[in-house]
Amino acid sequence: MNESRRRFIKKSGTGLLAMSAAATIPAGPVFGAVNGPGEKKQDLFKFAIAGWTFVKFKLEPSLDMMERVGMHYLCIKNFHLPFDSTPEQIADFHAKLKAKGVTGYAVGPIGMKTETEVDQAFEYCKRVGTSLIIGVPEHELLARVDKKVKEYGFHFAIHNHGRDDKLYPTVESVYKKVIDLDPRIGACHDIGYSMLMGIDPAAVTLKYADRIFDIHIKDVTMASDEGRDCELGRGVIDFPAFVKALRTTRYTGMCSLEFEKDDTDPLAGIAESVGYFKGILKATL
């Protein structure tokens, strides 16, 4: 179903160029804050969009779509902000986001096959001005990731990619690899891939809460390999139960919509999915 995406992720680390001094662009928030005294009750997590949603679009039309559906946080992909971007290009990128009321909160997913690619990914994240990397490193590179997390102080979330992913098919497979590493190394939970393997996203959220730092949300038509991406609420994922799990665990990261049903004309599906998820949040708060 998403073989082209898997190939892209595996290759996306290749060709990273050496990075220079850190950019001065301020980082967007990665983790939420607890409500203060007298404030209206609200969720600790935020609703965002994963950059892969706009894989067929340049930055400007992507931001236009985000503005039309009222979304304000973006997980940054390198096809919108290349790995070798200059400080001027990074500043221009953030200016375009700011003009649409959007904050880039993380970079990735980024595939990593060598130690050099790990190093360059961390420097890219620093220059971009975020503090969360969504990554897919080879198993033998996890020690290098651990070293870099300690050096930079970033969070690093490994993305699960389902049954066909030999590295990290599930959040459990991520957890087993990182449990003895720095506690800032964890998972980016793609709930669609979990559901395609017959794994309940709510149960995953409850079981691995301490190591889930980012979430990519989508819906699928079946809890099997035959399932296909669809608008939120039209598939088999129990979103009220999933949201309850987020609140039970006091999740403070992002829930990034990753809409893949129609990557050439996604706006209607994005709008429906955004409306559905916001409706679930409001109805169950």
Secondary structure as a PSIPRED ss2 file (coil, helix, strand):
# PSIPRED VFORMAT (PSIPRED V4.0)

   1 M C   1.000  0.000  0.000
   2 N C   1.000  0.000  0.000
   3 E H   0.000  1.000  0.000
   4 S H   0.000  1.000  0.000
   5 R H   0.000  1.000  0.000
   6 R H   0.000  1.000  0.000
   7 R H   0.000  1.000  0.000
   8 F H   0.000  1.000  0.000
   9 I H   0.000  1.000  0.000
  10 K H   0.000  1.000  0.000
  11 K H   0.000  1.000  0.000
  12 S C   1.000  0.000  0.000
  13 G C   1.000  0.000  0.000
  14 T C   1.000  0.000  0.000
  15 G C   1.000  0.000  0.000
  16 L C   1.000  0.000  0.000
  17 L C   1.000  0.000  0.000
  18 A C   1.000  0.000  0.000
  19 M C   1.000  0.000  0.000
  20 S C   1.000  0.000  0.000
  21 A C   1.000  0.000  0.000
  22 A C   1.000  0.000  0.000
  23 A C   1.000  0.000  0.000
  24 T C   1.000  0.000  0.000
  25 I C   1.000  0.000  0.000
  26 P C   1.000  0.000  0.000
  27 A C   1.000  0.000  0.000
  28 G C   1.000  0.000  0.000
  29 P C   1.000  0.000  0.000
  30 V C   1.000  0.000  0.000
  31 F C   1.000  0.000  0.000
  32 G C   1.000  0.000  0.000
  33 A C   1.000  0.000  0.000
  34 V C   1.000  0.000  0.000
  35 N C   1.000  0.000  0.000
  36 G C   1.000  0.000  0.000
  37 P C   1.000  0.000  0.000
  38 G C   1.000  0.000  0.000
  39 E C   1.000  0.000  0.000
  40 K C   1.000  0.000  0.000
  41 K C   1.000  0.000  0.000
  42 Q C   1.000  0.000  0.000
  43 D C   1.000  0.000  0.000
  44 L C   1.000  0.000  0.000
  45 F C   1.000  0.000  0.000
  46 K E   0.000  0.000  1.000
  47 F E   0.000  0.000  1.000
  48 A E   0.000  0.000  1.000
  49 I E   0.000  0.000  1.000
  50 A E   0.000  0.000  1.000
  51 G H   0.000  1.000  0.000
  52 W H   0.000  1.000  0.000
  53 T H   0.000  1.000  0.000
  54 F H   0.000  1.000  0.000
  55 V C   1.000  0.000  0.000
  56 K C   1.000  0.000  0.000
  57 F C   1.000  0.000  0.000
  58 K C   1.000  0.000  0.000
  59 L H   0.000  1.000  0.000
  60 E H   0.000  1.000  0.000
  61 P H   0.000  1.000  0.000
  62 S H   0.000  1.000  0.000
  63 L H   0.000  1.000  0.000
  64 D H   0.000  1.000  0.000
  65 M H   0.000  1.000  0.000
  66 M H   0.000  1.000  0.000
  67 E H   0.000  1.000  0.000
  68 R H   0.000  1.000  0.000
  69 V H   0.000  1.000  0.000
  70 G C   1.000  0.000  0.000
  71 M C   1.000  0.000  0.000
  72 H C   1.000  0.000  0.000
  73 Y E   0.000  0.000  1.000
  74 L E   0.000  0.000  1.000
  75 C E   0.000  0.000  1.000
  76 I E   0.000  0.000  1.000
  77 K C   1.000  0.000  0.000
  78 N C   1.000  0.000  0.000
  79 F C   1.000  0.000  0.000
  80 H C   1.000  0.000  0.000
  81 L C   1.000  0.000  0.000
  82 P C   1.000  0.000  0.000
  83 F C   1.000  0.000  0.000
  84 D C   1.000  0.000  0.000
  85 S C   1.000  0.000  0.000
  86 T C   1.000  0.000  0.000
  87 P H   0.000  1.000  0.000
  88 E H   0.000  1.000  0.000
  89 Q H   0.000  1.000  0.000
  90 I H   0.000  1.000  0.000
  91 A H   0.000  1.000  0.000
  92 D H   0.000  1.000  0.000
  93 F H   0.000  1.000  0.000
  94 H H   0.000  1.000  0.000
  95 A H   0.000  1.000  0.000
  96 K H   0.000  1.000  0.000
  97 L H   0.000  1.000  0.000
  98 K H   0.000  1.000  0.000
  99 A H   0.000  1.000  0.000
 100 K C   1.000  0.000  0.000
 101 G C   1.000  0.000  0.000
 102 V C   1.000  0.000  0.000
 103 T E   0.000  0.000  1.000
 104 G E   0.000  0.000  1.000
 105 Y E   0.000  0.000  1.000
 106 A E   0.000  0.000  1.000
 107 V E   0.000  0.000  1.000
 108 G E   0.000  0.000  1.000
 109 P E   0.000  0.000  1.000
 110 I E   0.000  0.000  1.000
 111 G E   0.000  0.000  1.000
 112 M E   0.000  0.000  1.000
 113 K C   1.000  0.000  0.000
 114 T C   1.000  0.000  0.000
 115 E H   0.000  1.000  0.000
 116 T H   0.000  1.000  0.000
 117 E H   0.000  1.000  0.000
 118 V H   0.000  1.000  0.000
 119 D H   0.000  1.000  0.000
 120 Q H   0.000  1.000  0.000
 121 A H   0.000  1.000  0.000
 122 F H   0.000  1.000  0.000
 123 E H   0.000  1.000  0.000
 124 Y H   0.000  1.000  0.000
 125 C H   0.000  1.000  0.000
 126 K H   0.000  1.000  0.000
 127 R H   0.000  1.000  0.000
 128 V H   0.000  1.000  0.000
 129 G C   1.000  0.000  0.000
 130 T C   1.000  0.000  0.000
 131 S C   1.000  0.000  0.000
 132 L E   0.000  0.000  1.000
 133 I E   0.000  0.000  1.000
 134 I E   0.000  0.000  1.000
 135 G E   0.000  0.000  1.000
 136 V E   0.000  0.000  1.000
 137 P E   0.000  0.000  1.000
 138 E C   1.000  0.000  0.000
 139 H H   0.000  1.000  0.000
 140 E H   0.000  1.000  0.000
 141 L H   0.000  1.000  0.000
 142 L H   0.000  1.000  0.000
 143 A H   0.000  1.000  0.000
 144 R H   0.000  1.000  0.000
 145 V H   0.000  1.000  0.000
 146 D H   0.000  1.000  0.000
 147 K H   0.000  1.000  0.000
 148 K H   0.000  1.000  0.000
 149 V H   0.000  1.000  0.000
 150 K H   0.000  1.000  0.000
 151 E H   0.000  1.000  0.000
 152 Y H   0.000  1.000  0.000
 153 G C   1.000  0.000  0.000
 154 F C   1.000  0.000  0.000
 155 H E   0.000  0.000  1.000
 156 F E   0.000  0.000  1.000
 157 A E   0.000  0.000  1.000
 158 I E   0.000  0.000  1.000
 159 H E   0.000  0.000  1.000
 160 N C   1.000  0.000  0.000
 161 H C   1.000  0.000  0.000
 162 G C   1.000  0.000  0.000
 163 R C   1.000  0.000  0.000
 164 D C   1.000  0.000  0.000
 165 D C   1.000  0.000  0.000
 166 K C   1.000  0.000  0.000
 167 L C   1.000  0.000  0.000
 168 Y C   1.000  0.000  0.000
 169 P C   1.000  0.000  0.000
 170 T C   1.000  0.000  0.000
 171 V H   0.000  1.000  0.000
 172 E H   0.000  1.000  0.000
 173 S H   0.000  1.000  0.000
 174 V H   0.000  1.000  0.000
 175 Y H   0.000  1.000  0.000
 176 K H   0.000  1.000  0.000
 177 K H   0.000  1.000  0.000
 178 V H   0.000  1.000  0.000
 179 I C   1.000  0.000  0.000
 180 D C   1.000  0.000  0.000
 181 L C   1.000  0.000  0.000
 182 D C   1.000  0.000  0.000
 183 P C   1.000  0.000  0.000
 184 R C   1.000  0.000  0.000
 185 I E   0.000  0.000  1.000
 186 G E   0.000  0.000  1.000
 187 A E   0.000  0.000  1.000
 188 C E   0.000  0.000  1.000
 189 H E   0.000  0.000  1.000
 190 D E   0.000  0.000  1.000
 191 I H   0.000  1.000  0.000
 192 G H   0.000  1.000  0.000
 193 Y H   0.000  1.000  0.000
 194 S H   0.000  1.000  0.000
 195 M H   0.000  1.000  0.000
 196 L H   0.000  1.000  0.000
 197 M C   1.000  0.000  0.000
 198 G C   1.000  0.000  0.000
 199 I C   1.000  0.000  0.000
 200 D C   1.000  0.000  0.000
 201 P H   0.000  1.000  0.000
 202 A H   0.000  1.000  0.000
 203 A H   0.000  1.000  0.000
 204 V H   0.000  1.000  0.000
 205 T H   0.000  1.000  0.000
 206 L H   0.000  1.000  0.000
 207 K H   0.000  1.000  0.000
 208 Y C   1.000  0.000  0.000
 209 A H   0.000  1.000  0.000
 210 D H   0.000  1.000  0.000
 211 R H   0.000  1.000  0.000
 212 I E   0.000  0.000  1.000
 213 F E   0.000  0.000  1.000
 214 D E   0.000  0.000  1.000
 215 I E   0.000  0.000  1.000
 216 H E   0.000  0.000  1.000
 217 I E   0.000  0.000  1.000
 218 K C   1.000  0.000  0.000
 219 D E   0.000  0.000  1.000
 220 V E   0.000  0.000  1.000
 221 T C   1.000  0.000  0.000
 222 M C   1.000  0.000  0.000
 223 A C   1.000  0.000  0.000
 224 S C   1.000  0.000  0.000
 225 D C   1.000  0.000  0.000
 226 E C   1.000  0.000  0.000
 227 G C   1.000  0.000  0.000
 228 R C   1.000  0.000  0.000
 229 D E   0.000  0.000  1.000
 230 C E   0.000  0.000  1.000
 231 E C   1.000  0.000  0.000
 232 L C   1.000  0.000  0.000
 233 G C   1.000  0.000  0.000
 234 R C   1.000  0.000  0.000
 235 G C   1.000  0.000  0.000
 236 V C   1.000  0.000  0.000
 237 I C   1.000  0.000  0.000
 238 D C   1.000  0.000  0.000
 239 F H   0.000  1.000  0.000
 240 P H   0.000  1.000  0.000
 241 A H   0.000  1.000  0.000
 242 F H   0.000  1.000  0.000
 243 V H   0.000  1.000  0.000
 244 K H   0.000  1.000  0.000
 245 A H   0.000  1.000  0.000
 246 L H   0.000  1.000  0.000
 247 R H   0.000  1.000  0.000
 248 T H   0.000  1.000  0.000
 249 T C   1.000  0.000  0.000
 250 R C   1.000  0.000  0.000
 251 Y C   1.000  0.000  0.000
 252 T C   1.000  0.000  0.000
 253 G C   1.000  0.000  0.000
 254 M E   0.000  0.000  1.000
 255 C E   0.000  0.000  1.000
 256 S E   0.000  0.000  1.000
 257 L E   0.000  0.000  1.000
 258 E C   1.000  0.000  0.000
 259 F C   1.000  0.000  0.000
 260 E C   1.000  0.000  0.000
 261 K C   1.000  0.000  0.000
 262 D C   1.000  0.000  0.000
 263 D C   1.000  0.000  0.000
 264 T C   1.000  0.000  0.000
 265 D C   1.000  0.000  0.000
 266 P C   1.000  0.000  0.000
 267 L H   0.000  1.000  0.000
 268 A H   0.000  1.000  0.000
 269 G H   0.000  1.000  0.000
 270 I H   0.000  1.000  0.000
 271 A H   0.000  1.000  0.000
 272 E H   0.000  1.000  0.000
 273 S H   0.000  1.000  0.000
 274 V H   0.000  1.000  0.000
 275 G H   0.000  1.000  0.000
 276 Y H   0.000  1.000  0.000
 277 F H   0.000  1.000  0.000
 278 K H   0.000  1.000  0.000
 279 G H   0.000  1.000  0.000
 280 I H   0.000  1.000  0.000
 281 L H   0.000  1.000  0.000
 282 K H   0.000  1.000  0.000
 283 A H   0.000  1.000  0.000
 284 T H   0.000  1.000  0.000
 285 L C   1.000  0.000  0.000
